[in-house]
C-alpha cells in the first residue's frame, strides 16, 4: 500500500476523529478486506491522519491476534491518535451499529421467519453465503499455503476436525507449536527494541485489570441471579473461550461454534446457524457479530425461567460482550509493544502455521454449508438446483465484476423471492 507524494501527517482533533468513527460503523460493509481498505483510504490517503508505514505495522500486529482484524485495526488507529479514549471510541463506533441492527434482524427472524416472503429472502441469502465462504477460503488459501508444510497443516486440520473430532483449540495450538518450532533459528530483531519503561508497564497492568473486571462483572451478576449452571453462564464462558481462538476470522470460528452449539450442546439448529451467517453478512461491522446471533438463538430456544425474547436478548448480549471485549483488551494492552511483537520470528512462524490450519477449519464450514443449502435432503439426493444457480451467480459477480457485496446480497435475496413467487 505505498502512497507516494502525500501531504504531511496531521493528527486530527478528538472531536473530528469521533465524528469519523461514528460514521464508519454505518458504512463498513464488505468484510475484513473491504473494511481494511476503507480504513486505509480514509485515514492514510484522504485525511492523512497516519502514514502508510504506521498503518502497515498496525495491520501486521492485528493479524497476530485472535479476533476480527478490521475491528482491532480500527481500535489501534484510534489509540495511535488519541490514546485509550481514542481506541474505545473507534472500536465502539465500528461495532455498535452492527450489534443493534443484528438484534433487530434476529427478532425479525424468530418472530416472522416462517412467513413465506421472509423465508424466500433468506433462501437467496443462504445460497449467496455459500459463494462468500468459497471465495473466502480461496483467498485465504492463496495467502496462507506458502509451502508444502502449510498445505499439510491445512489438510491435517480438516481431517482432525471433520473425522477425528479433535477440539478446535487443540488444532490451533498444535499448528502454532509446529510453526514456532520450525522458526526457532530465524533471526529476530527483538534485541533492537528497548524494554518497556516502568510507567508503560504500570499503565499496561491497569488496563489489563480494568479489562478483566469488565469481563468478570457480567459473569458474577449472571451467576448470582440465574445460577452458575444456567444457560446464560455457560453461554458467557463458551463465547469467551471462542473469542480466544478466533484466528482466521468469523468463517473459521463459526465452524467451531456451530459444531459445539449444534452437535454437542443442541442449543441451535444447523439451519439457524446458516441463517445467522446470512443475516450477519447484511450488516456493517465485523462479521464475527454472527456469534451474537448464535447466542440469541440459544437463549430463544431454551428460555428457562425467562421469556423467550428476554432470554434471547440476554444471551445475545453476553455472547457479544464475551466475543468483542477481548479485541479491545488485546489492542489496548499490546499496542505499546507492537514493534517488538511484529518482529518476533517465532510469533511470525506460529501465525503462518495457524493461518494454514485455518484453511482446513474453513473447509469444514464449507462442507457444512454445501450440505445444508445445496443438499438439504442429504448427499445421496439430488441437489437444490435453484440454490446452486444463485450461489454460482453470486460467486461470479463477486469474482469477475465490480458489484459490491451489498448489491450481490440484495440480488440473491431478490432471486429467492422471485423463485417463491414463480412457484406459487
N, C-alpha and C positions, 0 to 999 in steps of 0.2 A: 504494500500500500504506500508506495513512495509518492509524496506530494511536494514537488519542487516549486520554488519561487512563490511561496505564500507569505502573507504578512506575518509580522512577529506575533507570538502568542500573547494573549491578554486575558488574564483571569477575570471572569465576569463577577458582578455583584451577586451576593447570595440571593437577592430577590429575583434577578434576571434568571439565574440558574433554576430557582424554584419554579418559575413560570414554565421554563423549558421542560423540566422533569414532569410537571403536572400534565402538559400536553402530550408528552411522549407515550404515556400509558394508554392513550386512546388511538394511537396510530401505529403501534409496534406490532403489526401483523407480519407474517412471512416466516415464522420460525426463527431459530437461532441465527442462521446465516443472514436472513433479511434484517433482523434486529441489530446485529453487529454492524452490518453495512449502514443502516440508518444512523447508528451512534457515530461511526467514523465520519460519515458525510456531514453530520450536523455539528459535531464537536471539534473535528480537525479541519475539514475543508471549508465549511461555510462560516463558522463562528470563530475559529482559531483560538479556542479555549485551551487546547492541548496540542502538542506537536506529535508527529507520526511515530517517533521513537517511543514516547511515553505511552501512546495508545497501544502499540505493538507489545511492549513489555507488560502492560496491564492485561492484555488478552492472553499472553502466554501464561501468566500467573493464574488466571481464571481457568485455563484449560487443565491446570494441575489438580483442580479441586473437584470433589463431587458436587453435584447440583447443577442448576441451569446457568450456563456460562454467560448468556446475554444479561440476565439479571445481575449476576455477580460483577460483570464488566460495568454496568450502569452504577452499581454501588461504589465500585473502585474509582470510577471517574468523578463521581460526586465527592468522595473522600479526598481525592487528589486536589480538588479545587477548594473545598471548604471544610475539610476535616470530618469528624464524626457526624456532625449535623448535616453536612452535605451528602454523606453516604446514606444516611437514613432517609432524607428527602428524596434522593434519586431512586433508591430501591422501592420506597412506598409509592412514589409516582408511577413507577414501572409496573407494579403488580396490582394495585388496588382496583383499577377498572376491571381487570380480568376476574379478580376474586368476586366482585359484586355482580358482574354480568353472568358469570357461571352459576352463581346461586340462583339467579332468575331462570336461566335455561334449565337448570337441574329441576326446579319446581315445575316448569312447563312440561318437562319430560315425564315426571312421575304423575302429574295431575292430568295431562292431556295426551300423553304418548300413545294411547290406544286409539285416538282419533285418526281416521284414515289419512287425512292430509298431513298430519304431523308424522305419522309413521312413513308416509311416502317421502317426505323431505329427508328423514333420517336414513331411509333406504339408499337414496342417492349419495348422501354424505358418507355413509359407511363404505360404499364402493370406492369413493374418492380417497378415503383413508388408506385403502389397500395400495393405491398408487403412491400416496405420500410416503408410506413406510418402505415400499420398494425403492423409491427414489432415495430415501434417507440411507438405507443400507448400502446402496451402490455408491453414494457419495462418501460415506464413512469408510467403506472398504477401500476405495481408491486412495484415500489419505492414510489409512491405518496399516494396510497389508504391504509393508515395505520389503519384507524378506520372507523366506520360506518358514522361518520360525514364527513370524506373525500369522502366516496362513495356518500353520499347525495349531497355534493357540486358538484361533477363531474356530477351527473345526472341532478341537477338543472341548471348547466351552459349549458349543452347540450339543455335542454328544453327551457331555456331562449333565447339562440341564434338561435336555429333552428325553433322554433314555435312562441315564443313571440317577436322575433326580438329585444331583448334588446341589446343596444350597447355593444360591446366587452369591452371597458374600464370600463363600469359600472359593468359588471360581475366580473372583476378582483378586482375592488375597494370594492365591497360588500364582496367577498371572503376574501380579506385581512383584512377587518374590523372584520369579524367573527373570523378569526384566531387570530388576535391580542387581541380581547376582551377575548377569552377563555384562552389565555396565560397570562392574566394580573396578575395572582397571582403566576406565576412561578418565581423561584429565578433567579436572574441575578448576573453577576459579574461586572456590569458596574462601581461600585464604586472602584474596584481594579485597574482601568485603569487611569493613570494620565491624567489630562487635557492637551490639546494641548498648546504648548508654543506660544508666540506671533509671533516668526519667522515662525513657521509652519502655523499658521493662515494666515499670510500675503502671504506666498507662495501659499496657497490654494486659496486665493482670486485672486491672479494674474493669476493662471492657469484657474480659472473659468471665469475671464474677457476675457482672450485670447480665450478660447473656445467659449464663447458667441459671440465674434467678428467674429470668423471664421464661425459661423453659420449665423450671421446677414448679412455679406458682400454679399454672393451669393443672398440672398433674395432681398437686396436693388438693386443689379445690375439687376436682372431679372425684378423687379417691374419698374425700371427706363427705361429699354429698351423694354420690352414687355407688361408691364401693370400689375396693381395689380390684375385684374380679369382674367389674362391669364391662360391657361392650366398649364404652367410651374410654375407659382407662386403657384397655387393650388396643383400641384404635390409635390412641396417642402414642403409646410405646411402639406400636408396629410402624407407624409412619415416621417416627423419629429414627428408627433403625433404617428404614428405606432411604431417608434423606442422606444418611452417611455412606450409602453405597451407590448413589445415583451417578456414577461415572458413565459417560456416554449419553446423558440426557434422558428425556422423557421416554423415548421409544425403548431404550434399554430397561429402565426401571419398571415400565408398565408391564413388560413380560414377567418380571419377578413378582410384582404386586398382583397381577392377575392370577398367576399360579397360586399364590398364597391365599388370596381372598376368595377365589372361585373353587379351586381344587381342595385346598386343605381346610379352610375355615368356613366355606359355603356361605359367606356373607353377601356376595354379589354374583349374579349370573354372568356367563360369558357374553351374552348379547348386551347386557348392561355395560360391561366394560368397553365393548366396541363402540357403543353409543356415546359413552363418555369421551372417548378419544375424538369422535366426530364433532361433538359439541365443543370440546376444548380447542379444536382447530379453528373454530369460527370466532374465537375471542382474541383480542390483542394480548400482549404479555407473554410470559414463558409458558411453553406447552406443558411443563411439569404441573401446571394447575389442574391437569386431569386427575391428579391424586385427590384433590378436593372433591371432585365428583364421586370418586370411589368411596371416600369416607361418607359423603352424603347418602349414597345408596346403601351402604352398610347400616347406617342409622335408620333409614327409611324401612328397610327390610326387616329389621329387628328392633322395634321401638322400645320394648321393655315397658317400664313404668311411665314413660313419656309419650306424648302424642307422636305420630309418625313424622310430622313436619318438625316438631321441636327436637326430636331425636336426630333427624337428618341434618338440621342446621347446626346442632352442637357437634355432631361427628364430623361434618364437613369443615367447620371452623377449626376443630382440633387437628384435623388432617392438614389443613393449610398452614396453621401455626407451626406444627412439628416439621413440615416439609420446608418451609421458607425461612424460618428463623436461623437455621444453620448457615444459610448463604450470607446473611448479614454478619453473623459471628465470624465466619471464616475470613471474610474480607477485612472487617474492622480490626481483627486480631492479627491477621497475616500481612496486611498491606505494608506496614513499615519494614518488612523483611523480604519484600518482593524480589529484590535483586539477588539476594543470596539463594532463595529458593529456585528461581528460574535458571540459575547457573549450576545447580547440583546435578551431576551426571547420573547418579543412581535414581534420583527422582524422575529425571527425564526418561531413563530406561524403563522404570516401573510404569510410568504413564503410557509409554508406547505399547507396552505389553498389555496393559489394561484396555487401551483403545482397541487393540486387535481382538482381545477376548470379547469386547462389547459387540463386535460384528456377529459373533456366534450367538450372543444374547438376543440381539435384534432379530436374528434369523428365526429364533423360537417364536417371537411375536409375529413375524411374517407368516409362519406356518399356521398359527392360531387364527389370524385374520382371514387368510385364504380359506380355511376350513369353515369359519363361521359365516363369512359373507358370500363366498363363491360356491361352497359345497355344503349348504345348510342341511341337506339330507344325508350327509356322510360321503366319505371318499369314493365309495363304490357307485354312488348315484350320479346322475348327470349334473353338471354344474348349472348354476343360475346364470344363464347366458346374458340376461339383461344387466345384471350386476357386473358381469365380466366386461361387457361393452363399455359401461360407464367408467369402470376402473381403467380400462385401456385408453379410453379417450382422455381421461384426466391425466394419465401418465404422459401421453403425447403432448398435451397442452403445456404441462409443466416442463418437459424436457426440450421441446422443439419450437415453442412460441414464446412471445413476450407477455403472455397472460399472467396476471398476478395470482397469488394463492387465493385471495378473496374471490376473484372472478371465477376461478376454477371450481371452488366450493359452491358458489352460487349456481353455476351451470349444472353441477352434479345434483344439487338439491332440486333444481327445476326439472331435470331429467327424471328424477324419481317421481315427482309429482305428475309429470306428463304421462309417464307409464301407467300410473294408477288411474288417471282419467281415461286413458285409452282402453284399459281393461274393464271399465265399468259398462 
